């Protein structure tokens, strides 16, 4: 008897049934619109998955068929696989999450069919609701409610599970000198304007590159900062 799996998605979790009797073609799930630029997809199976079979069998492609860079996180029981974009999705672009039937369980059984889900990304400042709340709470000391409502936060990417964002900040204090870490130079302004979030906790850039595991991944963090964000002296606060 074939091993049955179900992929379920509610809210941030993708829902679909992967095993249907006598069905050999890929199942196209309903397109989801207004997806945030940092959207993660949590795929729930009802049996533990062999994570070695993920890399070639789960991916996200853009409208031209190009595979984008993602990272996988597996739950402790290997029943939930979270797919995280390493860089922000492009606004107004359509992507497809591809789940290939060759994913296997720890017992070596494969899925009976493949599934795909298309999704369209909204504007460049749309981010995960929970992360947005954390960021705006931290900025609430400097901004009015109306200013927070209109704040433009930009997702830059993910490094080792840390979601990295650019967040505006009013000039309230002297910001000191530039910082150097592992040979990379970061603008003094970036210390408070580039933040990271992991497991509900917010970190400034200084925290990230000097006090967390990202001190061993400074180059990856730096490379997320596109040219306009590397020299924040030229960035308007209201971006």
C-alpha positions, 0 to 999 in steps of 0.5 A, spaced: 500 500 500 502 506 498 505 511 503 500 517 503 502 524 504 498 530 505 501 537 504 497 542 508 497 550 508 493 554 512 495 562 513 503 561 512 502 554 511 501 551 504 495 546 503 495 541 498 494 533 497 499 530 494 496 523 493 490 522 489 489 515 487 490 513 479 493 521 478 500 521 475 500 529 473 502 535 477 497 538 481 496 546 480 494 549 486 490 555 486 494 562 485 495 566 491 496 574 490 499 579 494 504 575 497 510 579 501 517 580 499 519 575 505 514 570 504 516 563 507 512 556 505 511 551 510 510 544 507 507 539 512 507 532 511 504 526 515 510 522 515 518 524 516 521 526 510 528 524 508 531 531 508 537 529 503 532 528 497 529 536 498 534 540 494 533 537 487 525 536 489 523 543 492 524 549 489 521 556 487 522 559 480 520 566 477 516 567 471 522 565 466 523 559 469 529 561 473 530 557 480 531 562 486 536 561 491 532 558 497 534 555 504 530 549 507 529 548 515 526 542 517 522 541 524 525 536 529 520 530 527 522 532 519 514 533 518 514 540 516 519 543 511 520 551 511 522 554 504 525 561 505 527 566 500 535 568 501 533 574 497 527 578 497 522 576 491 521 582 486 515 586 487 509 585 481 513 578 479 509 571 479 513 565 482 511 558 482 513 553 488 515 546 485 514 540 489 516 534 486 514 527 487 521 524 488 521 527 495 522 521 499 520 519 506 525 516 511 523 509 509 524 510 502 517 511 499 516 517 494 510 521 493 505 519 488 504 526 484 508 532 484 504 539 486 505 546 484 503 553 487 503 560 483 504 566 487 504 573 485 508 578 490 505 585 492 509 591 493 517 592 495 515 594 502 510 588 504 513 584 509 511 578 514 506 581 519 509 579 525 516 581 523 513 588 521 510 588 528 516 587 532 520 592 528 515 598 528 514 596 536 522 598 536 521 604 532 515 606 536 519 611 541 521 615 535 515 615 530 508 617 531 502 612 529 501 615 523 509 615 521 509 608 523 503 606 519 507 609 513 514 606 514 517 603 508 521 597 511 525 593 505 526 586 506 533 584 504 534 577 505 536 571 509 542 569 512 542 563 517 535 563 519 536 571 520 531 575 516 535 582 514 531 588 513 532 596 512 528 600 517 528 608 516 530 611 523 530 619 524 537 622 526 536 622 533 543 621 536 550 622 533 552 615 530 559 615 530 564 612 525 564 606 520 565 599 523 569 594 520 568 586 521 572 581 517 574 586 512 568 589 510 566 596 512 559 598 514 556 605 515 555 607 522 548 609 520 547 602 518 548 599 525 541 601 527 538 601 520 539 594 518 536 589 523 535 582 523 529 578 526 530 570 528 525 567 532 521 573 534 527 577 537 530 583 533 537 585 532 541 591 530 546 590 525 552 591 530 548 585 534 548 581 528 555 581 526 559 581 533 554 577 537 551 572 534 553 566 529 553 571 523 559 573 525 562 567 521 557 570 515 559 577 515 560 577 508 553 574 506 550 579 510 554 585 507 553 582 500 545 583 501 546 590 502 545 592 495 550 598 493 545 603 495 544 600 502 552 600 503 553 607 503 547 609 508 550 616 508 546 617 501 539 614 503 533 618 505 530 617 512 523 616 508 525 611 503 
